[in-house]
């Protein structure tokens, strides 16, 4: 059983920064993709960024140049550094880890951006 525990969400003013963390525990293959997704009220969950165990990254166009995803493989932890936050970035942010045969989600952490 894989568990993902997110932290780092909160309230920030537009233009500010937040850093999200997600620690994974349990049985996982070392080769996997970890990522962040977000869901705003009334909208579908959408990709924010992903990173493979080899370090390859992928970003949504809306966050390129502002957000940076990174991971610590030894600690099974993924981070999301969010800079220059905009009101439209406000959402519940979910951590995900997936392999060939599995996909697990965290409980989500709220990010609120005031204008």
Backbone as CSV, one residue per row, in Angstrom:
resi,resn,N_x,N_y,N_z,CA_x,CA_y,CA_z,C_x,C_y,C_z
1,UNK,0.840,-1.188,0.000,0.000,0.000,0.000,0.881,1.247,0.000
2,UNK,0.619,2.133,-0.938,1.396,3.367,-1.050,0.609,4.503,-0.427
3,UNK,1.279,5.298,0.367,0.668,6.489,0.942,1.447,7.720,0.516
4,UNK,0.732,8.765,0.178,1.332,10.030,-0.205,0.846,11.106,0.763
5,UNK,1.774,11.820,1.341,1.421,12.872,2.302,1.959,14.195,1.783
6,UNK,1.034,15.095,1.485,1.407,16.403,0.953,1.466,17.437,2.062
7,UNK,2.269,18.446,1.848,2.348,19.564,2.778,2.815,20.799,2.022
8,UNK,2.627,21.961,2.651,3.148,23.189,2.082,2.128,24.124,1.480
9,UNK,0.888,23.699,1.408,-0.130,24.588,0.873,-0.427,25.721,1.837
10,UNK,-1.230,26.683,1.376,-1.593,27.791,2.238,-2.079,28.977,1.456
11,UNK,-2.115,30.102,2.134,-2.580,31.358,1.547,-1.385,32.245,1.236
12,UNK,-1.359,32.779,0.029,-0.262,33.644,-0.376,-0.817,34.756,-1.254
13,UNK,-0.173,35.888,-1.234,-0.585,36.987,-2.109,-0.095,36.734,-3.528
14,UNK,-0.789,37.296,-4.482,-0.357,37.204,-5.875,1.072,37.724,-5.994
15,UNK,1.865,36.987,-6.744,3.271,37.313,-6.892,4.168,36.604,-5.898
16,UNK,3.565,35.977,-4.914,4.326,35.284,-3.897,4.711,33.870,-4.299
17,UNK,5.298,33.153,-3.341,5.811,31.802,-3.601,5.340,30.826,-2.533
18,UNK,5.235,29.587,-2.936,4.976,28.484,-2.024,5.776,27.277,-2.503
19,UNK,6.091,26.396,-1.567,6.766,25.147,-1.922,5.966,23.982,-1.370
20,UNK,5.509,23.131,-2.250,4.775,21.943,-1.859,5.725,20.755,-1.776
21,UNK,5.439,19.880,-0.825,6.207,18.640,-0.681,5.241,17.460,-0.637
22,UNK,5.705,16.329,-1.113,4.904,15.113,-1.074,5.839,13.942,-0.800
23,UNK,5.616,13.297,0.332,6.430,12.149,0.714,5.645,10.870,0.471
24,UNK,6.248,9.954,-0.257,5.616,8.675,-0.557,6.207,7.581,0.310
25,UNK,5.357,6.725,0.801,5.818,5.581,1.585,5.079,4.340,1.120
26,UNK,5.685,3.187,1.359,5.071,1.945,0.942,5.849,1.292,-0.175
27,UNK,5.243,0.316,-0.759,5.922,-0.495,-1.764,5.761,0.129,-3.140
28,UNK,6.880,0.537,-3.712,6.870,1.109,-5.048,8.101,0.622,-5.803
29,UNK,7.969,0.520,-7.094,9.137,0.288,-7.898,9.967,1.565,-7.934
30,UNK,11.276,1.403,-8.024,12.143,2.575,-8.040,11.941,3.415,-9.288
31,UNK,11.508,2.788,-10.375,11.254,3.520,-11.604,9.794,3.950,-11.626
32,UNK,9.567,5.228,-11.470,8.188,5.723,-11.478,8.176,7.195,-11.874
33,UNK,6.989,7.697,-12.058,6.808,9.112,-12.340,6.016,9.734,-11.199
34,UNK,6.524,10.803,-10.670,5.815,11.538,-9.630,5.373,12.875,-10.208
35,UNK,4.264,13.364,-9.717,3.773,14.598,-10.298,2.786,15.326,-9.423
36,UNK,2.447,16.495,-9.888,1.462,17.343,-9.228,0.349,17.671,-10.212
37,UNK,-0.856,17.590,-9.707,-2.046,17.955,-10.455,-2.830,18.931,-9.593
38,UNK,-3.744,19.658,-10.204,-4.555,20.579,-9.410,-5.991,20.586,-9.913
39,UNK,-6.872,20.945,-8.998,-8.282,21.014,-9.330,-8.894,22.235,-8.654
40,UNK,-9.373,23.143,-9.472,-10.073,24.328,-8.982,-11.570,24.032,-8.925
41,UNK,-12.306,24.775,-8.124,-13.753,24.530,-8.012,-14.434,24.605,-9.368
42,UNK,-15.233,23.601,-9.677,-15.972,23.586,-10.927,-15.168,23.196,-12.142
43,UNK,-13.915,22.833,-11.937,-13.059,22.468,-13.067,-12.535,21.053,-12.899
44,UNK,-12.068,20.491,-14.003,-11.482,19.155,-13.954,-10.065,19.215,-13.399
45,UNK,-9.647,18.106,-12.851,-8.262,17.996,-12.397,-7.346,18.092,-13.606
46,UNK,-6.267,18.853,-13.460,-5.350,19.058,-14.577,-3.909,18.858,-14.161
47,UNK,-3.110,18.484,-15.123,-1.685,18.305,-14.896,-1.026,19.636,-14.593
48,UNK,-0.138,19.633,-13.621,0.722,20.783,-13.358,2.136,20.462,-13.825
49,UNK,2.709,19.388,-13.286,4.065,19.013,-13.650,4.329,17.574,-13.235
50,UNK,5.188,16.914,-13.989,5.615,15.568,-13.625,7.119,15.459,-13.743
51,UNK,7.676,14.465,-13.044,9.104,14.205,-13.106,9.315,12.704,-12.986
52,UNK,10.139,12.161,-13.864,10.435,10.738,-13.809,11.542,10.474,-12.799
53,UNK,11.758,9.215,-12.494,12.823,8.869,-11.565,14.191,9.210,-12.154
54,UNK,14.256,9.345,-13.473,15.505,9.757,-14.117,15.685,11.263,-14.203
55,UNK,14.649,12.015,-13.785,14.770,13.467,-13.751,14.157,14.205,-14.922
56,UNK,13.520,13.511,-15.836,12.870,14.192,-16.956,11.584,14.859,-16.468
57,UNK,11.399,16.097,-16.880,10.258,16.869,-16.393,9.302,17.258,-17.521
58,UNK,8.072,17.508,-17.115,7.044,17.959,-18.041,6.174,18.960,-17.294
59,UNK,5.856,20.081,-17.945,5.072,21.126,-17.297,3.868,21.518,-18.145
60,UNK,2.813,21.906,-17.476,1.699,22.533,-18.171,2.148,23.898,-18.665
61,UNK,1.632,24.311,-19.811,2.032,25.605,-20.364,1.758,26.746,-19.384
62,UNK,0.697,26.610,-18.616,0.289,27.697,-17.724,1.288,27.964,-16.604
63,UNK,2.156,26.998,-16.316,3.079,27.167,-15.188,4.534,27.195,-15.617
64,UNK,4.802,27.000,-16.882,6.198,26.996,-17.350,6.871,28.325,-17.029
65,UNK,8.075,28.224,-16.515,8.824,29.414,-16.163,8.534,29.943,-14.778
66,UNK,7.483,29.442,-14.140,7.134,29.900,-12.798,7.249,28.784,-11.758
67,UNK,6.923,27.576,-12.156,6.956,26.424,-11.243,8.137,25.521,-11.588
68,UNK,8.694,24.897,-10.562,9.780,23.946,-10.760,9.495,22.691,-9.945
69,UNK,9.511,21.551,-10.610,9.322,20.280,-9.932,10.678,19.617,-9.739
70,UNK,10.849,18.980,-8.599,12.088,18.263,-8.321,11.750,17.073,-7.420
71,UNK,12.710,16.172,-7.271,12.451,15.025,-6.425,13.731,14.553,-5.762
72,UNK,13.553,13.878,-4.634,14.641,13.246,-3.909,14.333,11.756,-3.932
73,UNK,14.989,11.016,-4.809,14.690,9.597,-4.970,14.982,8.798,-3.703
74,UNK,16.012,9.182,-2.985,16.373,8.455,-1.762,15.269,8.547,-0.720
75,UNK,14.523,9.651,-0.748,13.461,9.860,0.235,12.068,9.710,-0.363
76,UNK,11.987,9.318,-1.633,10.684,9.185,-2.312,9.827,10.422,-2.107
77,UNK,10.436,11.559,-2.298,9.750,12.827,-2.071,9.817,13.674,-3.329
78,UNK,8.708,14.327,-3.629,8.652,15.231,-4.764,8.263,16.618,-4.255
79,UNK,8.831,17.623,-4.901,8.613,19.006,-4.497,8.049,19.804,-5.676
80,UNK,7.341,20.857,-5.340,6.888,21.793,-6.361,7.128,23.201,-5.842
81,UNK,8.108,23.864,-6.422,8.385,25.255,-6.074,7.536,26.128,-6.985
82,UNK,6.680,26.927,-6.385,5.756,27.767,-7.143,6.093,29.230,-6.889
83,UNK,6.517,29.910,-7.926,6.855,31.331,-7.839,5.897,32.152,-8.694
84,UNK,5.880,33.441,-8.438,5.027,34.365,-9.209,3.589,33.846,-9.293
85,UNK,3.063,33.463,-8.157,1.734,32.869,-8.134,0.672,33.864,-8.571
86,UNK,-0.322,33.352,-9.274,-1.430,34.145,-9.780,-2.731,33.650,-9.154
87,UNK,-3.746,34.477,-9.109,-5.033,34.017,-8.569,-5.549,32.766,-9.265
88,UNK,-5.265,32.636,-10.548,-5.744,31.458,-11.272,-4.988,30.183,-10.911
89,UNK,-3.929,30.295,-10.127,-3.239,29.099,-9.632,-3.925,28.495,-8.416
90,UNK,-4.875,29.197,-7.862,-5.571,28.704,-6.676,-6.319,27.414,-6.991
91,UNK,-6.107,26.418,-6.171,-6.722,25.107,-6.391,-6.302,24.176,-5.269
92,UNK,-6.876,22.986,-5.278,-6.346,21.904,-4.455,-5.296,21.191,-5.292
93,UNK,-4.120,21.055,-4.749,-3.010,20.420,-5.450,-2.840,18.989,-4.939
94,UNK,-2.792,18.070,-5.884,-2.693,16.652,-5.563,-1.365,16.077,-6.047
95,UNK,-0.775,15.286,-5.217,0.436,14.557,-5.568,0.041,13.204,-6.165
96,UNK,0.808,12.750,-7.121,0.554,11.457,-7.750,1.868,10.728,-7.986
97,UNK,1.843,9.428,-7.804,2.970,8.579,-8.191,2.402,7.446,-9.032
98,UNK,3.025,7.198,-10.167,2.503,6.143,-11.028,3.640,5.331,-11.635
99,UNK,3.320,4.068,-11.830,4.218,3.168,-12.528,3.455,2.485,-13.639
100,UNK,3.985,1.404,-14.133,3.341,0.716,-15.244,1.983,0.152,-14.853
101,UNK,1.841,-0.258,-13.605,0.627,-0.952,-13.199,-0.076,-0.296,-12.014
102,UNK,0.320,0.903,-11.653,-0.317,1.518,-10.492,-0.318,3.031,-10.612
103,UNK,-1.215,3.631,-9.862,-1.289,5.084,-9.765,-1.908,5.408,-8.410
104,UNK,-1.213,6.229,-7.642,-1.687,6.563,-6.313,-1.756,8.068,-6.149
105,UNK,-2.738,8.501,-5.364,-2.971,9.934,-5.152,-2.881,10.302,-3.682
106,UNK,-2.408,11.510,-3.443,-2.454,12.064,-2.111,-3.811,12.660,-1.827
107,UNK,-3.967,13.185,-0.624,-5.248,13.704,-0.201,-5.489,15.131,-0.675
108,UNK,-4.460,15.790,-1.135,-4.580,17.153,-1.640,-4.216,18.195,-0.608
109,UNK,-3.696,19.303,-1.091,-3.381,20.429,-0.222,-3.876,21.708,-0.902
110,UNK,-4.524,22.559,-0.142,-5.143,23.755,-0.689,-4.123,24.867,-0.890
111,UNK,-4.174,25.466,-2.057,-3.382,26.664,-2.352,-4.364,27.782,-2.675
112,UNK,-4.269,28.859,-1.922,-5.131,30.022,-2.119,-4.261,31.223,-2.447
113,UNK,-4.609,31.940,-3.496,-3.826,33.093,-3.929,-4.750,34.311,-3.913
114,UNK,-4.395,35.280,-3.103,-5.211,36.492,-3.009,-4.684,37.552,-3.971
115,UNK,-5.589,38.274,-4.556,-5.186,39.300,-5.534,-5.044,40.667,-4.873
